[in-house]
């Protein structure tokens, strides 16, 4: 795992100062503490920070091809590089190293852009074709590895693994993007289609961009997508056997490393499944790590210990105490852009714990999105059944009317929130799911915004891109479209961003075996009953793993990686809530109505409402504004 950065002149090729590349790389040195390198030629410069995982001494970067016609900087792992190497050797390729980086170079020279379809793994890379004077920027299918890009005032394009790499370049403008504020307040993160800074882009998951000297920057192009348009047919036993085959392939392929390797273990279905399959494939005990809370209702370490005992792992556990709130500034610095998923704090903690024992850790991320493991997906599937049974011209007046008069019960479990359910049923299914994903509903968001920000937003609403994505998805049902949205919008924007930044902050490589694209493509074709049965999401995975895991692990209610932020803002973070009410750095932006912020803080501190998540969101935005030095 590594960090990359670079500069490319799209117009007339000009000399590139290697010192600027070095500074961009130094800003992301945490991603690669084991080595660094810079390569420049007129019109292009590539930089790299290395975290050595495979071929520890033999694959320095930037790396030139044997003939000198191509050079690459690469962040990630190609899990099938040995098979590709053998195939390329059959075509006459000669390799000087034992790693995967040189394989990408040879694959490009053999197959061109089609090489992307052959790569199995997580990656973001920049490959300069010296002969054709063009730069390829590419990102893996699901967006496990990030890549930021921005045009500069001298006509060049800069790119880096993290925004802080771009911020190290003196020509990057730091003007805030007001649309991204609306996105952030809606989702709690800034999705891949935008950025907190005007002009900065993220290369979307499963996309590439080809830049050539003397030409205007070409837009990114999609090279992979997941389709829910077809269905598997067959008996449950056959589907289960195929699922297990894909899961084993995903796990075993990600156990190849020349450094110590382990796994995150929460005690949930996904991480427990990964540990079970790792233990099956390993001769030695698997190293496992888990984080717990000193709030018993949120603590899952007992379940993790059950799985650790079952597979005799070398288990390590640590408790996150309430005073962990003191690390919010460090957390904000990790993400650059505002990021309000409070589970980032325990995720960082478990990464710190894992790094004390291993350099690579496997996680269970991805199965909920691909196999319908979220409660919201189960609820959405039920709502879609109701929508299909009632004509659209009746839904809005009936359910909208009920929703308008029913009392609010946001504190209750979702099945008991009749008002929320009625209002969702009054909407189109795509709109209903977008609202289910959002953190703050439109009405409350716009109560918080200043008149000036409302004018800048005009008629833009953050839900619009997601609704459009769901509408155009290669899907057959509402559940398909919901899962497509989770895989393409929520997963790269929230989950994978969280894991990448927190793991890279401690120079730990996190691998996601359940995001093997063959497994994702298999899951997308499953019939509904293999995904959801009754109230059970992710049914086929649970059924398949019954041979490995006990029922109290497989069928207990799902519990997320929750942080007790509501309690923190009435305790040790009470002063932070009061500071939000006074404005802090938020006040300088002019984005928010100060009276509305005060009401949110006061209602939470008094116990009249639970606004812990909104306060956390505002606090992380405040910290990011300070760190980025944003100008309105």
C-alpha positions as CSV (number, residue, x, y, z in Angstrom):
1,X,0.0,0.0,0.0
2,X,1.4,3.4,-0.9
3,X,0.8,7.0,-1.8
4,X,1.1,8.6,-5.2
5,X,1.3,12.1,-6.5
6,X,2.1,13.8,-9.8
7,X,1.8,16.7,-12.2
8,X,1.0,16.5,-15.9
9,X,1.0,19.4,-18.4
10,X,-2.0,19.1,-20.7
11,X,-1.0,22.0,-22.9
12,X,2.6,22.7,-24.0
13,X,4.9,20.4,-22.0
14,X,6.9,22.4,-19.5
15,X,9.6,21.3,-17.1
16,X,8.3,19.9,-13.8
17,X,10.0,20.9,-10.6
18,X,10.9,17.6,-8.8
19,X,10.9,19.5,-5.5
20,X,7.2,20.1,-5.9
21,X,6.5,16.4,-6.4
22,X,8.6,15.6,-3.3
23,X,6.6,18.1,-1.2
24,X,3.3,16.5,-2.5
25,X,4.6,13.1,-1.5
26,X,5.9,14.2,1.8
27,X,2.4,15.4,2.7
28,X,1.2,11.8,2.3
29,X,4.3,10.1,3.8
30,X,2.2,8.2,6.3
31,X,0.9,6.1,3.4
32,X,4.4,4.9,2.6
33,X,7.1,5.2,5.2
34,X,9.4,2.6,3.7
35,X,10.7,4.5,0.7
36,X,10.1,7.3,-1.8
37,X,11.0,8.3,-5.3
38,X,10.4,11.0,-8.0
39,X,10.7,10.7,-11.8
40,X,10.3,13.7,-14.1
41,X,10.4,14.4,-17.8
42,X,9.4,17.5,-19.7
43,X,5.7,17.9,-19.1
44,X,5.2,15.2,-16.4
45,X,6.4,14.3,-12.9
46,X,5.5,11.2,-10.9
47,X,6.1,10.7,-7.2
48,X,5.7,7.7,-4.8
49,X,5.7,6.8,-1.1
50,X,6.1,3.1,-0.5
51,X,4.7,0.8,2.2
52,X,6.5,-2.5,1.4
53,X,4.2,-5.5,1.3
54,X,5.4,-7.8,-1.5
55,X,8.9,-8.0,-3.0
56,X,10.1,-5.9,-0.1
57,X,13.4,-4.8,-1.7
58,X,12.9,-5.4,-5.4
59,X,10.1,-3.0,-6.6
60,X,11.0,0.6,-6.0
61,X,8.8,3.3,-7.6
62,X,8.4,5.2,-9.8
63,X,9.2,2.1,-12.0
64,X,10.2,2.2,-15.6
65,X,9.4,-0.7,-18.0
66,X,12.4,-2.7,-19.2
67,X,12.4,-0.8,-22.5
68,X,12.0,2.6,-20.9
69,X,8.8,3.3,-22.8
70,X,6.5,3.4,-19.8
71,X,6.7,4.5,-16.1
72,X,4.2,4.0,-13.3
73,X,3.4,5.0,-9.7
74,X,1.0,2.6,-8.1
75,X,-1.1,2.4,-4.9
76,X,-2.7,-0.9,-4.1
77,X,-2.3,-4.7,-4.7
78,X,-3.0,-6.8,-7.7
79,X,-4.0,-10.2,-6.3
80,X,-3.7,-12.1,-9.6
81,X,-0.4,-10.7,-10.6
82,X,1.4,-14.1,-10.6
83,X,-1.1,-15.5,-13.1
84,X,-0.9,-12.4,-15.3
85,X,2.9,-12.6,-15.1
86,X,2.9,-16.2,-16.4
87,X,0.6,-15.2,-19.2
88,X,2.7,-12.2,-20.2
89,X,5.9,-14.2,-20.1
90,X,4.2,-16.5,-22.6
91,X,3.9,-13.5,-24.8
92,X,7.6,-12.7,-24.4
93,X,7.6,-10.3,-21.5
94,X,10.8,-10.3,-19.3
95,X,10.5,-9.3,-15.6
96,X,13.2,-7.9,-13.4
97,X,11.3,-7.8,-10.1
98,X,9.0,-10.2,-8.2
99,X,6.2,-7.8,-7.5
100,X,2.9,-6.7,-9.1
101,X,3.9,-3.2,-10.2
102,X,6.0,-4.4,-13.1
103,X,3.1,-6.6,-14.2
104,X,0.8,-3.6,-14.7
105,X,3.5,-2.0,-16.9
106,X,3.8,-5.1,-19.0
107,X,0.0,-5.6,-19.1
108,X,-0.4,-2.0,-20.4
109,X,2.2,-2.5,-23.1
110,X,0.5,-5.8,-24.2
111,X,-3.2,-4.9,-24.0
112,X,-3.5,-1.1,-23.6
113,X,-6.5,0.1,-21.8
114,X,-8.0,-3.4,-21.8
115,X,-5.4,-4.3,-19.2
116,X,-7.8,-2.9,-16.6
117,X,-10.3,-5.6,-17.1
118,X,-7.6,-8.2,-16.3
119,X,-6.5,-6.7,-13.0
120,X,-8.0,-8.2,-9.9
121,X,-7.4,-6.1,-6.8
122,X,-7.5,-2.6,-5.3
123,X,-5.6,0.1,-7.1
124,X,-5.1,3.7,-8.1
125,X,-2.2,4.3,-10.4
126,X,-0.7,6.8,-12.9
127,X,1.1,5.3,-15.9
128,X,2.9,7.5,-18.4
129,X,3.4,6.2,-21.8
130,X,6.7,7.8,-22.9
131,X,6.4,6.9,-26.6
132,X,2.8,8.2,-27.0
133,X,3.2,11.1,-24.5
134,X,0.0,10.2,-22.6
135,X,-0.9,9.7,-19.0
136,X,-3.3,7.0,-17.8
137,X,-5.0,7.6,-14.4
138,X,-7.0,4.6,-13.2
139,X,-9.0,3.5,-10.2
140,X,-10.2,0.0,-9.1
141,X,-13.7,-1.3,-9.6
142,X,-15.2,-0.5,-6.2
143,X,-13.0,2.5,-5.3
144,X,-11.0,0.9,-2.5
145,X,-8.1,3.2,-3.3
146,X,-8.6,7.0,-3.8
147,X,-7.3,9.4,-6.4
148,X,-7.8,13.2,-6.3
149,X,-7.2,15.5,-9.3
150,X,-7.2,19.2,-9.8
151,X,-6.3,21.7,-12.6
152,X,-3.7,24.3,-11.7
153,X,-3.4,27.8,-12.9
154,X,-0.2,27.0,-15.0
155,X,-2.3,24.7,-17.2
156,X,-1.1,21.5,-15.5
157,X,-3.1,18.8,-13.8
158,X,-2.1,17.6,-10.4
159,X,-3.1,14.4,-8.7
160,X,-2.5,12.6,-5.4
161,X,-3.8,9.8,-3.2
162,X,-5.2,12.3,-0.7
163,X,-6.3,15.9,-0.9
164,X,-3.4,16.9,1.4
165,X,-1.1,15.9,-1.4
166,X,-2.7,18.5,-3.7
167,X,-2.8,21.0,-0.9
168,X,1.0,20.9,-0.8
169,X,1.1,22.5,-4.3
170,X,1.2,26.3,-4.1
171,X,-1.0,26.8,-7.2
172,X,-4.0,24.9,-5.8
173,X,-6.9,27.3,-5.1
174,X,-8.8,26.8,-1.8
175,X,-12.2,28.1,-2.7
176,X,-15.0,26.3,-1.0
177,X,-17.7,24.5,-3.1
178,X,-21.1,25.4,-1.6
179,X,-22.8,22.4,-3.3
180,X,-20.4,20.1,-1.4
181,X,-21.6,21.7,1.9
182,X,-25.1,20.5,1.0
183,X,-23.8,17.1,0.1
184,X,-21.9,16.9,3.4
185,X,-24.8,18.0,5.5
186,X,-27.0,15.4,3.8
187,X,-24.7,12.3,3.8
188,X,-22.1,13.1,6.5
189,X,-19.4,12.8,3.8
190,X,-18.7,14.3,0.4
191,X,-19.4,11.8,-2.3
192,X,-17.1,10.9,-5.1
193,X,-18.8,13.1,-7.7
194,X,-17.7,16.3,-5.9
195,X,-15.2,17.8,-3.5
196,X,-15.1,20.5,-0.7
197,X,-12.8,22.6,-3.0
198,X,-13.9,24.0,-6.3
199,X,-12.1,22.4,-9.2
200,X,-10.9,19.4,-7.2
201,X,-12.2,16.1,-8.6
202,X,-12.1,12.5,-7.4
203,X,-11.6,9.8,-10.1
204,X,-14.8,7.7,-9.7
205,X,-14.5,4.1,-8.9
206,X,-14.2,1.9,-11.9
207,X,-13.1,4.8,-14.1
208,X,-10.0,5.8,-16.0
209,X,-8.8,9.1,-17.4
210,X,-6.4,9.5,-20.4
211,X,-4.5,12.8,-20.7
212,X,-2.4,13.8,-23.6
213,X,0.0,16.8,-24.1
214,X,-1.5,19.4,-26.4
215,X,-5.1,18.4,-25.8
216,X,-7.8,19.6,-23.4
217,X,-8.2,17.2,-20.4
218,X,-10.4,14.4,-21.4
219,X,-13.3,13.4,-19.0
220,X,-13.1,10.2,-17.0
221,X,-14.6,7.1,-18.6
222,X,-16.1,4.1,-17.0
223,X,-14.4,0.7,-17.5
224,X,-16.4,-1.4,-15.0
225,X,-19.9,-1.5,-13.6
226,X,-22.0,-4.0,-11.7
227,X,-25.2,-5.2,-13.2
228,X,-28.3,-6.4,-11.4
229,X,-30.1,-7.0,-14.6
230,X,-29.8,-10.8,-14.7
231,X,-30.7,-13.5,-12.1
232,X,-29.0,-16.8,-11.1
233,X,-31.2,-19.8,-11.4
234,X,-30.6,-23.0,-9.4
235,X,-31.1,-24.7,-6.1
236,X,-30.1,-23.1,-2.8
237,X,-27.4,-25.7,-2.3
238,X,-25.8,-24.9,-5.6
239,X,-25.9,-21.1,-5.0
240,X,-24.4,-21.7,-1.5
241,X,-21.6,-23.8,-2.9
242,X,-20.8,-21.1,-5.5
243,X,-20.9,-18.4,-2.9
244,X,-18.5,-20.2,-0.7
245,X,-16.1,-20.7,-3.6
246,X,-16.1,-17.0,-4.3
247,X,-15.6,-16.1,-0.7
248,X,-12.7,-18.5,-0.3
249,X,-11.1,-17.1,-3.5
250,X,-11.5,-13.6,-2.2
251,X,-10.0,-14.4,1.2
252,X,-7.1,-16.7,0.0
253,X,-6.0,-14.3,-2.8
254,X,-5.7,-11.5,-0.2
255,X,-3.5,-13.6,2.2
256,X,-0.4,-13.2,0.0
257,X,2.1,-10.9,1.7
258,X,5.8,-10.8,2.6
259,X,4.9,-9.1,5.9
260,X,2.8,-10.1,9.0
261,X,-0.9,-10.4,8.2
262,X,-4.1,-10.5,10.3
263,X,-7.7,-9.5,10.4
264,X,-10.1,-7.1,12.0
265,X,-12.7,-9.0,14.1
266,X,-15.9,-7.3,15.3
267,X,-17.8,-10.4,16.1
268,X,-20.3,-9.7,13.3
269,X,-21.2,-12.0,10.4
270,X,-18.8,-10.6,7.8
271,X,-15.5,-10.2,9.8
272,X,-16.2,-13.6,11.5
273,X,-16.7,-15.2,8.1
274,X,-13.4,-13.8,6.9
275,X,-11.6,-15.0,10.0
276,X,-13.2,-18.5,9.6
277,X,-12.0,-18.8,6.0
278,X,-8.5,-17.4,6.9
279,X,-8.2,-20.0,9.6
280,X,-9.2,-22.7,7.2
281,X,-6.5,-21.7,4.8
282,X,-3.7,-21.0,7.3
283,X,-1.4,-23.4,9.0
284,X,-0.7,-20.9,11.8
285,X,-3.2,-19.1,14.1
286,X,-4.7,-16.0,12.5
287,X,-3.9,-12.7,14.3
288,X,-7.2,-10.9,15.1
289,X,-7.9,-7.5,16.5
290,X,-11.1,-5.9,17.9
291,X,-12.1,-2.7,19.6
292,X,-14.8,-2.4,22.3
293,X,-16.5,0.4,24.2
294,X,-16.9,0.9,27.9
295,X,-20.6,1.5,27.2
296,X,-22.1,-2.1,27.5
297,X,-24.9,-1.5,25.0
298,X,-22.4,-0.7,22.3
299,X,-19.8,-3.3,23.1
300,X,-19.3,-6.3,20.9
301,X,-16.0,-7.7,22.2
302,X,-17.7,-10.7,23.8
303,X,-18.9,-11.9,20.3
304,X,-15.4,-11.2,18.9
305,X,-13.9,-13.3,21.7
306,X,-16.3,-16.1,21.0
307,X,-15.1,-16.3,17.4
308,X,-11.5,-15.9,18.4
309,X,-11.9,-18.8,20.8
310,X,-13.6,-20.9,18.2
311,X,-10.8,-20.6,15.7
312,X,-8.0,-20.3,18.3
313,X,-6.8,-17.0,16.9
314,X,-4.0,-14.8,18.3
315,X,-6.5,-12.3,19.6
316,X,-6.0,-8.7,20.7
317,X,-8.6,-6.4,22.1
318,X,-8.8,-2.9,23.4
319,X,-11.5,-0.7,24.9
320,X,-12.2,2.8,23.6
321,X,-12.9,5.1,26.5
322,X,-15.1,8.2,26.6
323,X,-12.1,10.5,26.6
324,X,-11.3,9.4,23.0
325,X,-13.1,12.5,21.9
326,X,-9.8,14.4,22.4
327,X,-8.6,12.9,19.1
328,X,-11.1,14.7,16.9
329,X,-8.5,17.1,15.5
330,X,-6.3,14.2,14.5
331,X,-9.3,12.5,12.9
332,X,-10.2,15.7,11.0
333,X,-6.6,15.9,9.7
334,X,-6.7,12.3,8.4
335,X,-9.7,13.0,6.1
336,X,-8.9,16.5,4.9
337,X,-12.5,16.9,3.6
338,X,-15.2,17.0,6.3
339,X,-16.2,13.4,7.3
340,X,-18.8,12.8,10.0
341,X,-19.1,9.0,10.2
342,X,-18.3,8.7,14.0
343,X,-17.3,5.1,13.6
344,X,-14.1,6.4,12.0
345,X,-12.8,6.9,15.6
346,X,-13.0,3.2,16.6
347,X,-11.9,2.2,13.1
348,X,-8.7,4.2,13.6
349,X,-8.3,2.7,17.0
350,X,-8.5,-0.9,15.7
351,X,-6.1,0.0,12.9
352,X,-3.6,1.3,15.6
353,X,-4.0,-1.9,17.5
354,X,-3.6,-4.1,14.4
355,X,-0.5,-2.1,13.3
356,X,1.2,-3.1,16.6
357,X,1.0,-6.8,15.4
358,X,0.7,-6.9,11.6
359,X,1.3,-4.8,8.5
360,X,-1.7,-6.1,6.5
361,X,-5.3,-6.6,7.9
362,X,-8.3,-8.2,6.2
363,X,-11.7,-6.7,6.9
364,X,-15.3,-7.7,6.3
365,X,-16.4,-4.6,4.4
366,X,-18.6,-5.0,1.3
367,X,-21.0,-7.8,2.1
368,X,-23.8,-5.6,3.5
369,X,-23.9,-3.6,0.3
370,X,-23.6,-6.6,-2.1
371,X,-25.9,-9.1,-0.3
372,X,-28.5,-6.8,1.3
373,X,-27.3,-6.8,4.9
374,X,-28.5,-3.4,6.0
375,X,-31.8,-2.9,7.8
376,X,-32.6,0.0,5.5
377,X,-32.4,-2.4,2.5
378,X,-34.8,-4.8,4.2
379,X,-37.3,-2.0,5.0
380,X,-37.0,-0.6,1.4
381,X,-37.8,-4.1,0.0
382,X,-41.0,-4.1,2.1
383,X,-41.9,-0.6,1.2
384,X,-41.4,-1.4,-2.5
385,X,-43.9,-4.3,-2.1
386,X,-46.5,-1.8,-0.8
387,X,-45.7,0.7,-3.5
388,X,-46.2,-1.9,-6.2
389,X,-49.6,-2.9,-4.7
390,X,-51.1,0.6,-4.6
391,X,-51.5,2.8,-7.7
392,X,-49.1,5.8,-7.7
393,X,-52.0,8.3,-7.9
394,X,-53.3,7.1,-4.6
395,X,-50.0,6.7,-2.7
396,X,-49.1,10.4,-2.4
397,X,-52.5,11.6,-1.1
398,X,-53.1,8.6,1.2
399,X,-49.6,8.2,2.7
400,X,-48.6,11.8,2.4
401,X,-51.8,12.8,4.3
402,X,-51.1,10.3,7.0
403,X,-47.5,11.4,7.3
404,X,-48.4,15.0,7.6
405,X,-50.7,14.4,10.7
406,X,-48.9,11.5,12.4
407,X,-46.7,12.5,15.4
408,X,-42.9,12.3,15.0
409,X,-41.1,9.4,16.7
410,X,-37.5,9.7,15.5
411,X,-36.3,8.2,18.7
412,X,-38.1,4.9,18.0
413,X,-36.8,1.9,16.0
414,X,-37.6,2.5,12.3
415,X,-40.5,-0.1,12.2
416,X,-42.3,2.0,14.8
417,X,-41.6,5.4,13.1
418,X,-45.0,5.4,11.3
419,X,-44.6,9.1,10.2
420,X,-41.2,8.3,8.5
421,X,-42.7,5.2,6.9
422,X,-45.8,7.0,5.6
423,X,-43.8,9.9,4.2
424,X,-41.4,7.4,2.5
425,X,-44.3,5.5,0.9
426,X,-45.7,8.7,-0.5
427,X,-42.5,9.1,-2.5
428,X,-41.1,7.4,-5.5
429,X,-39.0,4.4,-4.3
430,X,-35.7,6.0,-5.4
431,X,-36.5,9.2,-3.5
432,X,-37.6,7.2,-0.5
433,X,-34.3,5.3,-0.4
434,X,-32.3,8.5,-0.8
435,X,-34.0,10.0,2.2
436,X,-33.4,6.8,4.2
437,X,-29.7,7.1,3.4
438,X,-29.5,10.8,4.4
439,X,-28.4,12.0,7.8
440,X,-30.3,15.2,8.0
441,X,-33.6,15.6,6.0
442,X,-34.1,18.5,3.6
443,X,-36.4,20.6,5.8
444,X,-34.0,20.6,8.8
445,X,-30.9,21.2,6.6
446,X,-32.5,24.3,5.1
447,X,-33.5,25.6,8.5
448,X,-29.8,25.5,9.4
449,X,-28.6,27.2,6.2
450,X,-28.1,31.0,5.9
451,X,-30.0,32.8,3.2
452,X,-26.7,33.3,1.4
453,X,-26.0,29.6,1.1
454,X,-29.6,28.9,0.0
455,X,-29.1,31.4,-2.8
456,X,-25.8,29.7,-3.8
457,X,-27.5,26.3,-3.8
458,X,-30.5,27.5,-5.8
459,X,-32.5,24.4,-6.6
460,X,-29.7,21.9,-6.0
461,X,-30.4,19.1,-3.5
462,X,-27.9,16.5,-2.5
463,X,-30.4,13.7,-3.1
464,X,-30.7,14.5,-6.8
465,X,-27.5,12.7,-8.1
466,X,-28.3,9.6,-6.0
467,X,-31.9,9.5,-7.3
468,X,-30.7,9.8,-10.9
469,X,-28.1,7.0,-10.3
470,X,-30.8,4.7,-9.0
471,X,-33.2,5.6,-11.8
472,X,-30.5,4.7,-14.4
473,X,-29.1,1.7,-12.7
474,X,-28.8,-1.7,-14.5
475,X,-31.4,-3.2,-12.2
476,X,-34.7,-5.0,-12.2
477,X,-36.2,-4.1,-8.8
478,X,-36.2,-1.5,-6.1
479,X,-34.0,-3.7,-3.9
480,X,-31.5,-4.0,-6.8
481,X,-31.5,-0.2,-7.2
482,X,-31.0,0.3,-3.4
483,X,-28.0,-2.1,-3.4
484,X,-26.6,-0.5,-6.6
485,X,-26.7,2.9,-4.8
486,X,-25.0,1.4,-1.8
487,X,-22.2,-0.1,-3.9
488,X,-21.6,2.9,-6.1
489,X,-22.4,5.9,-3.8
490,X,-22.3,5.0,-0.1
491,X,-19.5,2.4,-0.2
492,X,-16.7,4.5,-1.9
493,X,-17.8,7.7,-0.3
494,X,-18.2,6.6,3.3
495,X,-17.1,3.0,4.1
496,X,-14.0,2.7,1.9
497,X,-12.9,6.3,2.6
498,X,-13.1,5.7,6.3
499,X,-11.0,2.5,6.1
500,X,-8.5,3.9,3.7
501,X,-7.7,7.0,5.7
502,X,-7.7,5.5,9.1
503,X,-5.5,2.5,8.1
504,X,-3.1,4.6,6.0
505,X,-2.8,7.1,8.9
506,X,-0.9,4.3,10.8
507,X,0.7,2.8,7.7
508,X,-1.5,-0.3,7.8
509,X,-2.7,-2.0,4.6
510,X,-6.4,-3.0,4.8
511,X,-7.7,-5.5,2.3
512,X,-11.4,-6.3,1.6
513,X,-11.8,-9.9,0.5
514,X,-15.6,-9.6,0.3
515,X,-15.2,-6.9,-2.3
516,X,-13.6,-9.3,-4.8
517,X,-15.4,-8.2,-7.9
518,X,-16.3,-11.7,-8.9
519,X,-18.1,-12.1,-5.5
520,X,-19.9,-8.7,-6.0
521,X,-21.0,-9.7,-9.5
522,X,-22.3,-13.1,-8.2
523,X,-24.3,-11.3,-5.4
524,X,-25.9,-8.9,-7.9
525,X,-27.5,-11.8,-9.7
526,X,-29.0,-13.6,-6.7
527,X,-32.7,-13.9,-6.5
528,X,-34.4,-11.8,-3.8
529,X,-35.1,-14.7,-1.5
530,X,-31.4,-15.5,-1.4
531,X,-30.7,-12.0,-0.2
532,X,-33.6,-11.3,2.1
533,X,-35.9,-13.8,3.8
534,X,-38.4,-12.4,6.3
535,X,-36.5,-9.9,8.4
536,X,-33.1,-11.5,7.6
537,X,-30.9,-9.7,5.3
538,X,-27.8,-11.3,3.8
539,X,-29.6,-14.6,4.1
540,X,-27.4,-16.7,1.7
541,X,-24.2,-15.8,3.4
542,X,-25.6,-16.6,6.8
543,X,-27.0,-19.9,5.6
544,X,-23.7,-20.8,3.9
545,X,-21.6,-20.0,7.0
546,X,-23.7,-22.1,9.3
547,X,-21.0,-24.9,8.8
548,X,-18.4,-22.5,10.4
549,X,-20.2,-20.1,12.8
550,X,-22.7,-20.5,15.6
551,X,-26.2,-19.1,15.3
552,X,-25.7,-16.4,18.0
553,X,-23.1,-14.9,15.7
554,X,-25.0,-15.4,12.4
555,X,-28.5,-14.5,13.5
556,X,-28.1,-11.9,16.2
557,X,-29.4,-8.4,15.5
558,X,-27.0,-6.3,13.4
559,X,-25.0,-3.8,15.4
560,X,-22.9,-1.2,13.7
561,X,-19.6,0.2,14.9
562,X,-21.3,2.9,17.0
563,X,-19.7,5.7,18.9
564,X,-21.6,7.2,21.9
565,X,-21.4,10.8,20.5
566,X,-24.8,11.8,22.0
567,X,-23.5,11.2,25.5
568,X,-20.2,12.9,24.7
569,X,-22.0,16.2,23.7
570,X,-23.8,16.2,27.1
571,X,-20.6,15.4,28.9
572,X,-16.9,15.9,27.9
573,X,-17.9,17.6,24.6
574,X,-20.5,19.9,26.0
575,X,-18.1,22.9,25.5
576,X,-17.7,21.9,21.9
577,X,-21.5,22.0,21.4
578,X,-21.6,25.5,23.0
579,X,-18.8,26.6,20.7
580,X,-20.8,25.4,17.7
581,X,-23.7,27.5,19.0
582,X,-21.3,30.5,19.1
583,X,-20.2,29.9,15.6
584,X,-16.5,29.1,15.6
585,X,-15.0,28.7,12.2
586,X,-18.5,28.0,10.8
587,X,-19.5,31.5,11.5
588,X,-16.8,32.9,9.2
589,X,-18.1,31.0,6.2
590,X,-21.6,32.6,6.4
591,X,-23.1,29.2,5.5
592,X,-25.3,28.8,8.6
593,X,-28.0,30.6,10.5
594,X,-26.5,31.2,13.9
595,X,-29.8,31.2,15.7
596,X,-30.6,27.8,14.2
597,X,-27.2,26.4,15.3
598,X,-27.8,27.7,18.8
599,X,-31.2,25.9,19.0
600,X,-29.7,22.6,17.9
601,X,-27.0,22.9,20.6
602,X,-29.3,24.0,23.4
603,X,-32.0,21.4,22.6
604,X,-29.3,18.7,22.8
605,X,-27.6,19.9,26.0
606,X,-31.0,20.3,27.7
607,X,-32.0,16.8,26.8
608,X,-35.1,18.0,24.8
609,X,-33.7,16.3,21.6
610,X,-30.9,14.1,20.6
611,X,-28.8,16.1,18.1
612,X,-25.5,14.3,18.8
613,X,-25.0,13.3,15.2
614,X,-25.8,16.7,13.8
615,X,-23.4,18.3,16.3
616,X,-20.7,15.9,15.4
617,X,-21.3,16.7,11.8
618,X,-21.0,20.4,12.4
619,X,-17.9,20.0,14.6
620,X,-16.1,18.0,12.0
621,X,-17.0,20.6,9.3
622,X,-15.7,23.3,11.6
623,X,-12.4,21.5,12.1
624,X,-12.0,20.8,8.3
625,X,-12.6,24.5,7.5
626,X,-9.8,25.4,9.9
627,X,-7.4,22.8,8.5
628,X,-8.0,23.6,4.9
629,X,-7.9,27.3,5.2
630,X,-11.0,27.6,3.1
631,X,-12.0,30.8,1.6
632,X,-15.7,31.4,0.7
